[in-house]
Amino acid sequence: MRNLRGYVSRAWWSALGAVGLPRERWESFDRLTRRAVITALWLVIGLVLVYIEGDWNWSAILAAVVVFALVVPPWRRLLPRGFGRFVVPGAVLLLAVFYPQYLSPNGSWWPGLFGWPIFGPFPAMDTMVVMMIFVMMALGLNIVVGYAGLLDLGYVAFYAIGAYMAGWFASSQFASHKIHFGAVGVTDELPGFHVSIWLVLVLAGIVTAFVGVVIGLPTLRLRGDYLAIVTLGFGEIIPQIARNGDNLFGTGFNLTGGTQGLTPIDGPGFGSWLSANLGLPENYLTAANQLNLFYWTALVLVIFTAFCSLRLRDSRLGRAWIAIREDETAAAAMGVPLMKTKTWAYATGACFGGIAGAYYASFKSATFPDDFIFNISVFILCMVILGGMGNITGVIFGAMFLSYLDREGLANIGNWLNDHVGPGGAGVYNKPLDVPLYEFGIFGVILVVVMLFRPEGLIPSGRRKAEFREGVHDQPLYDATH
């Protein structure tokens, strides 16, 4: 691996020397100039690729200008009192909030966003909603895996519990009862529990956190592979209960609807009074911009999850999690209560997974047992590993990238391949290539490549990057005594 990096480095400096920029001259430039040149070079390469193979319009140039303005200036030093550190996150947040407004063409002046080479257009709004939900789940799992170092292979179980909480308390599943409390878009005569989705989200977070405590207390005494096996079993039990819960333990009680699932599930909304007085949407499901509303709400949930993760990481509890991750024995010797601290990590991660599951069920207006297979747990774990365990920015990027590939990206790549090397392009393939069919194989290859070239993740935390790049330079006892 080092030989490969050395070869790439030599080739890079040879190419720069050929255009009159040898290494000595390059290193004589100040840091800001070098960063500006590198950023401009990559942006020019990106613009050329978009012009040749993508869907070109002038929004690509505007996007390049925005990226250059955010990446190059040292905002932390330019603005006083620490305000500079909020420039890039604030700009990214604004871009995310107004994403539905500039995604598609608007009038005669805005052409819509350009299309990427190979990957195709930017994600549609329904895809963005799902991406936000996966980001929330990945941030929840990051607390367990990235902060506390507890390998959890059954995280999808909390996601399932949250989804079925929405199905139980916001649908007609229990038709023998008729309880309505704050639900929108349903008549008073409709049977079942119909509680406001906002309360269901809170309830799902509380219940899944409690389940996390109940599951964690007898299992978190285990370490490493043993803990992973137990969580794997837990992750397999919940979907089986969901699949066979239409006749729970042979009693005839229909808890989960079995393979038919629970549908329809009430949508979110703020009701007629708040809509008339504050202008809030009355019912998401009947609104003309319902996908935008679901997206903005999911974005608020992601911001809430990221804020909680950030505050927890810098808290006393977060430092205890990191101490357990680094060396559990040393942490116990320093007075960290292992079981209590691990259980808090498990419960906190479960809480966010439950909220994400309940919101996803409301978005789909249904929940089915096939939504909670073991592959989902592995998928979310891959997001955390790919982005960079312990780093919120990295986990968000990893979750968005993999969930985009799952929803749209691989299909777009398949279309591009079929147009260029398949039947549409008179290439080497005689029939269309179904790229999404090889989804998990492709994800496996991505993980292997990342582990080989950047084992700490694409955007790692400073601590983990130092661990992987510098290692632990302990002096052997034998060398110290001789």
C-alpha positions in Angstrom: 0.0 0.0 0.0 2.8 2.4 0.8 4.5 1.5 -2.5 1.3 2.4 -4.3 1.0 5.7 -2.5 4.6 6.4 -3.3 4.1 5.7 -7.0 1.0 8.0 -7.1 3.0 10.7 -5.3 5.9 10.5 -7.8 3.6 10.5 -10.8 1.8 13.6 -9.4 4.9 15.6 -8.9 6.3 14.5 -12.3 3.1 15.8 -13.9 3.3 19.1 -12.1 7.0 19.5 -13.0 6.1 19.0 -16.6 3.8 22.1 -16.5 6.4 24.2 -14.8 5.4 23.6 -11.1 8.1 21.5 -9.4 7.7 20.4 -5.8 10.1 23.1 -4.5 8.2 25.9 -6.2 4.9 24.5 -5.0 6.0 24.3 -1.4 7.2 27.9 -1.5 3.6 29.0 -1.9 1.6 29.9 1.3 -1.0 27.5 2.5 -4.0 29.5 1.3 -2.7 29.7 -2.2 -2.0 26.0 -2.3 -5.5 25.2 -1.1 -7.0 27.6 -3.6 -5.1 26.0 -6.5 -6.0 22.4 -5.4 -9.7 23.3 -5.0 -9.8 25.1 -8.3 -8.1 22.2 -10.1 -10.6 19.6 -8.8 -13.6 22.0 -9.6 -12.3 22.5 -13.2 -12.0 18.7 -13.6 -15.5 18.2 -12.2 -16.9 20.9 -14.6 -15.2 19.3 -17.6 -16.7 15.9 -16.7 -20.1 17.4 -16.2 -19.9 19.1 -19.6 -18.7 16.0 -21.4 -20.9 13.3 -19.8 -23.4 15.0 -17.5 -26.4 17.2 -18.0 -24.8 20.6 -18.4 -26.3 24.0 -17.5 -25.0 27.1 -15.8 -26.0 25.9 -12.3 -22.8 23.7 -12.4 -20.7 26.9 -12.5 -22.7 28.4 -9.7 -22.2 25.2 -7.6 -18.4 25.4 -8.3 -18.3 29.0 -7.1 -20.2 28.2 -3.9 -17.9 25.2 -3.2 -14.8 27.4 -3.8 -16.2 30.1 -1.5 -16.8 27.7 1.3 -13.7 25.6 1.1 -10.9 28.0 0.4 -11.2 31.1 2.7 -10.1 30.4 6.3 -13.4 31.4 7.9 -12.3 30.6 11.4 -9.6 33.3 11.2 -11.5 35.8 9.2 -14.5 36.2 11.5 -14.0 37.2 15.2 -15.3 35.5 18.4 -15.5 32.0 16.9 -18.3 32.9 14.4 -16.1 31.5 11.6 -16.7 27.9 12.6 -20.4 28.4 11.8 -20.0 29.6 8.3 -19.7 26.3 6.5 -22.2 24.4 8.6 -24.7 27.3 8.3 -24.2 27.5 4.5 -24.7 23.7 4.1 -27.8 23.9 6.3 -29.3 26.7 4.1 -28.5 24.7 0.9 -30.3 21.7 2.5 -33.3 23.8 3.5 -33.8 25.3 0.1 -33.0 22.1 -1.8 -36.6 21.6 -3.0 -36.7 25.1 -4.4 -33.7 24.9 -6.7 -33.8 21.2 -7.5 -36.2 21.6 -10.5 -36.5 24.3 -13.1 -38.3 27.4 -11.8 -39.7 29.8 -14.4 -37.5 31.0 -17.3 -34.4 32.0 -15.3 -33.5 28.9 -13.3 -32.7 25.7 -15.3 -32.7 23.3 -12.4 -29.7 21.5 -11.1 -27.2 20.0 -13.5 -26.7 16.2 -13.8 -23.6 14.3 -12.7 -21.6 12.1 -15.0 -22.5 8.4 -14.5 -24.6 9.1 -11.4 -27.2 11.1 -13.3 -29.5 13.8 -11.7 -29.6 14.9 -8.1 -31.8 12.9 -5.8 -35.6 13.4 -6.1 -37.5 14.6 -3.1 -38.8 11.1 -2.0 -35.3 9.8 -2.2 -34.1 12.7 0.0 -36.7 11.9 2.6 -35.4 8.3 2.8 -31.8 9.6 2.9 -32.6 11.8 5.9 -34.2 8.9 7.7 -31.1 6.7 7.1 -28.9 9.6 8.3 -30.8 9.7 11.5 -30.4 6.0 12.1 -26.7 6.1 11.2 -26.2 8.9 13.8 -28.0 6.8 16.4 -25.8 3.7 15.6 -22.7 6.0 15.7 -23.4 6.6 19.4 -23.3 2.9 20.0 -20.4 1.9 17.7 -18.5 5.1 17.1 -18.6 6.6 20.6 -18.8 3.6 22.9 -17.2 1.0 20.6 -20.0 -1.6 21.0 -20.5 -3.6 17.9 -24.3 -3.8 17.3 -25.6 -6.0 14.5 -29.2 -5.8 15.5 -29.9 -2.1 15.3 -32.7 -2.7 12.8 -34.8 -4.1 15.7 -35.2 -0.6 17.2 -36.1 0.8 13.8 -38.8 -1.9 13.6 -40.2 -1.2 17.0 -40.5 2.5 16.2 -42.3 1.7 12.9 -44.8 -0.7 14.6 -45.4 1.9 17.3 -46.7 4.2 14.6 -48.7 1.3 13.2 -50.3 0.6 16.6 -51.1 4.1 17.6 -51.8 5.8 14.3 -53.9 3.2 12.3 -57.0 1.1 12.5 -55.1 -2.0 13.6 -57.0 -2.4 16.9 -60.5 -1.9 15.5 -62.2 -2.9 18.7 -61.1 0.4 20.3 -61.8 3.9 19.1 -59.4 6.5 20.7 -58.5 9.7 18.9 -56.1 12.2 20.3 -54.7 14.9 18.0 -54.7 12.9 14.8 -55.3 14.8 11.5 -56.9 13.6 8.4 -59.2 11.0 10.1 -62.8 11.1 10.9 -64.2 10.6 14.4 -65.9 7.4 13.4 -62.7 5.7 12.3 -61.9 2.8 14.7 -58.5 2.1 16.2 -55.9 4.2 18.0 -55.3 7.5 16.2 -52.8 9.6 18.2 -51.0 12.6 16.7 -47.8 11.4 14.9 -45.8 14.0 16.8 -46.7 12.3 20.1 -46.1 8.9 18.5 -42.5 10.0 17.6 -41.9 10.9 21.2 -43.5 7.7 22.4 -41.5 5.6 20.0 -38.2 7.2 21.2 -39.1 6.5 24.9 -40.2 2.9 24.3 -37.2 2.0 22.2 -34.9 3.5 24.7 -36.5 1.4 27.4 -36.3 -1.7 25.2 -32.6 -0.8 24.7 -32.1 -0.8 28.5 -34.0 -4.1 28.9 -31.9 -5.8 26.2 -28.7 -4.1 27.2 -28.6 -4.9 30.9 -28.1 -8.7 30.5 -26.0 -8.5 27.3 -23.6 -5.6 27.6 -21.4 -7.5 30.0 -20.2 -9.3 26.9 -17.4 -7.9 24.7 -16.4 -7.9 21.1 -17.7 -10.8 19.0 -19.9 -12.2 21.8 -21.8 -9.0 22.0 -22.1 -8.8 18.2 -23.6 -12.4 18.2 -26.1 -11.5 20.9 -27.2 -8.3 19.2 -27.5 -10.3 15.9 -29.9 -12.7 17.6 -31.9 -9.8 18.9 -32.1 -8.3 15.5 -33.4 -11.5 14.1 -36.0 -12.1 16.8 -37.9 -8.9 16.3 -38.5 -9.3 12.5 -39.7 -12.9 13.2 -42.2 -11.6 15.7 -43.3 -9.0 13.2 -43.7 -11.6 10.5 -45.7 -14.0 12.7 -47.4 -11.6 15.0 -50.8 -11.9 13.4 -51.4 -14.9 15.6 -49.2 -14.0 18.6 -48.0 -17.2 20.4 -51.0 -19.1 19.0 -53.5 -16.9 21.0 -55.2 -15.4 17.9 -54.2 -11.9 18.9 -53.2 -9.9 15.8 -50.4 -7.6 16.9 -48.4 -6.9 13.8 -50.6 -7.8 10.8 -48.2 -10.6 9.8 -46.8 -10.5 6.3 -49.6 -8.1 5.3 -48.2 -5.4 7.6 -50.1 -2.4 9.0 -51.6 0.0 6.6 -52.7 2.7 6.2 -50.9 4.8 8.9 -51.9 8.3 9.6 -49.8 11.1 8.3 -48.3 14.1 10.2 -49.9 17.5 10.3 -50.8 20.3 12.6 -54.5 20.4 12.4 -57.0 23.1 11.2 -56.5 25.6 14.1 -52.7 25.8 13.8 -53.1 25.9 10.0 -55.5 28.8 10.1 -53.7 30.8 12.7 -50.0 30.1 12.2 -50.0 28.9 8.6 -48.6 25.4 9.4 -49.6 22.6 7.1 -52.9 21.0 8.2 -52.2 17.5 6.8 -49.1 16.4 5.0 -50.9 13.7 3.0 -53.3 16.1 1.3 -50.8 19.0 0.8 -49.7 19.9 -2.7 -46.1 19.9 -1.6 -46.3 16.8 0.7 -42.8 15.5 -0.3 -41.2 18.9 0.6 -43.0 18.9 4.0 -41.8 15.3 4.7 -38.3 16.3 3.7 -38.2 19.5 5.8 -39.5 17.6 8.8 -36.9 14.8 8.3 -34.2 17.5 8.1 -35.4 19.0 11.4 -35.1 15.5 13.0 -31.6 15.0 11.6 -30.5 18.4 13.0 -32.0 17.4 16.4 -30.2 14.1 16.3 -26.9 15.7 15.2 -27.1 18.3 17.9 -27.8 15.7 20.6 -24.9 13.6 19.3 -22.6 16.6 19.3 -23.5 17.6 22.8 -23.3 14.1 24.1 -19.9 13.6 22.6 -18.5 16.6 24.4 -20.3 15.7 27.7 -19.0 13.8 30.7 -21.0 10.8 29.5 -19.5 11.1 26.0 -16.0 11.1 27.3 -16.8 8.0 29.3 -18.0 6.3 26.1 -14.8 7.2 24.4 -12.8 5.9 27.3 -14.6 2.6 27.1 -14.0 2.4 23.4 -10.3 3.0 23.8 -9.6 0.7 26.7 -12.4 -0.8 28.7 -10.1 -2.1 31.5 -8.4 1.2 31.9 -11.7 3.0 32.0 -13.0 0.8 34.7 -9.8 1.3 36.7 -10.4 5.1 36.4 -13.8 4.8 37.9 -16.1 4.7 34.9 -19.2 2.5 35.6 -19.1 0.2 32.7 -22.6 -1.2 32.7 -24.3 2.1 33.4 -22.3 3.9 30.7 -22.8 1.2 28.1 -26.5 1.0 28.8 -26.8 4.7 28.3 -25.1 4.4 24.9 -27.4 1.5 23.9 -30.6 3.3 25.0 -29.6 6.6 23.4 -28.9 5.0 20.0 -32.1 3.0 20.3 -34.1 6.1 20.9 -33.1 7.8 17.7 -33.6 4.5 15.8 -37.1 4.3 17.1 -38.0 7.8 16.1 -36.6 7.2 12.6 -38.6 4.1 12.3 -41.9 5.7 13.4 -41.4 8.6 11.0 -40.5 6.3 8.1 -43.7 4.3 8.7 -45.7 7.6 8.6 -44.0 8.6 5.4 -44.8 5.3 3.8 -48.2 5.1 5.4 -47.4 1.4 6.1 -45.0 -0.9 7.8 -44.1 -4.4 6.7 -41.8 -7.1 8.3 -39.7 -7.2 5.1 -38.6 -3.7 5.8 -36.5 -4.9 8.8 -34.3 -7.7 7.5 -30.8 -8.2 8.8 -29.3 -6.6 5.7 -30.6 -3.2 7.0 -28.5 -3.5 10.1 -25.4 -4.2 8.1 -26.3 -1.4 5.7 -26.5 1.1 8.5 -23.2 -0.2 10.0 -21.6 0.3 6.6 -22.7 3.9 6.6 -20.9 4.5 9.9 -17.7 2.7 8.9 -17.6 4.3 5.4 -18.1 7.8 6.7 -15.8 7.6 9.7 -16.8 6.2 13.1 -17.2 8.8 15.8 -17.4 11.7 13.4 -20.8 13.2 12.8 -19.9 14.9 9.5 -18.4 11.6 8.2 -21.4 9.5 9.3 -23.8 11.9 7.6 -21.9 11.7 4.4 -21.6 7.9 4.5 -25.3 7.6 5.2 -26.4 9.9 2.4 -24.0 8.4 -0.1 -25.0 4.7 0.5 -28.7 5.4 0.8 -28.6 7.4 -2.5 -26.8 4.5 -4.2 -29.5 2.2 -2.8 -32.4 4.3 -4.0 -31.3 5.9 -7.2 -27.6 5.9 -7.8 -27.0 2.2 -8.8 -30.0 2.4 -11.2 -28.6 5.5 -12.8 -25.2 3.9 -13.1 -26.8 0.9 -14.7 -28.6 3.2 -17.2 -25.3 4.9 -18.1 -23.5 1.6 -18.6 -26.2 0.3 -20.8 -26.1 3.4 -22.9 -22.3 3.3 -23.3 -21.2 -0.3 -23.2 -24.5 -2.1 -23.4 -27.0 -2.5 -26.2 -27.8 1.2 -26.3 -24.1 2.0 -26.9 -23.3 -1.0 -29.1 -20.8 -2.1 -26.6 -19.6 -5.4 -25.2 -22.9 -6.4 -23.5 -25.6 -7.8 -25.6 -28.4 -7.4 -23.0 -29.1 -4.7 -20.4 -27.0 -4.9 -17.2 -29.0 -4.8 -14.0 -26.6 -3.0 -11.6 -28.9 -2.9 -8.6 -29.0 -6.7 -8.7 -25.4 -6.7 -7.4 -26.1 -4.0 -4.8 -24.5 -5.6 -1.7 -21.6 -6.9 -3.7 -20.9 -3.4 -4.8 -21.2 -2.1 -1.3 -18.8 -4.8 -0.2 -16.3 -3.7 -2.8 -16.6 -0.1 -1.6 -15.9 -1.1 2.0 -12.9 -3.2 1.0 -11.4 -0.4 -1.0 -12.0 2.2 1.8 -10.5 -0.2 4.4 -7.4 -0.6 2.3 -6.8 3.0 1.4 -8.5 4.9 4.2 -9.2 2.5 7.1 -10.3 5.3 9.4 -13.2 6.3 7.1 -13.6 9.0 4.4 -14.1 11.8 6.9 -12.7 10.5 10.2 -12.6 12.2 13.6 -9.2 13.7 14.6 -8.7 11.1 17.3 -9.3 8.0 15.0 -7.2 9.5 12.2 -4.3 9.9 14.6 -4.7 6.3 15.8 -4.6 4.9 12.3 -2.0 7.2 10.8 0.4 7.5 13.8 -0.4 4.4 15.9 0.7 3.9 19.5 4.4 4.3 19.8 4.9 2.4 23.1 8.5 1.5 24.0 8.8 -2.2 24.7 9.7 -3.1 28.3 12.7 -5.1 27.2 14.1 -2.1 25.3 13.5 0.2 28.3 15.4 -2.1 30.7 18.4 -2.8 28.4 
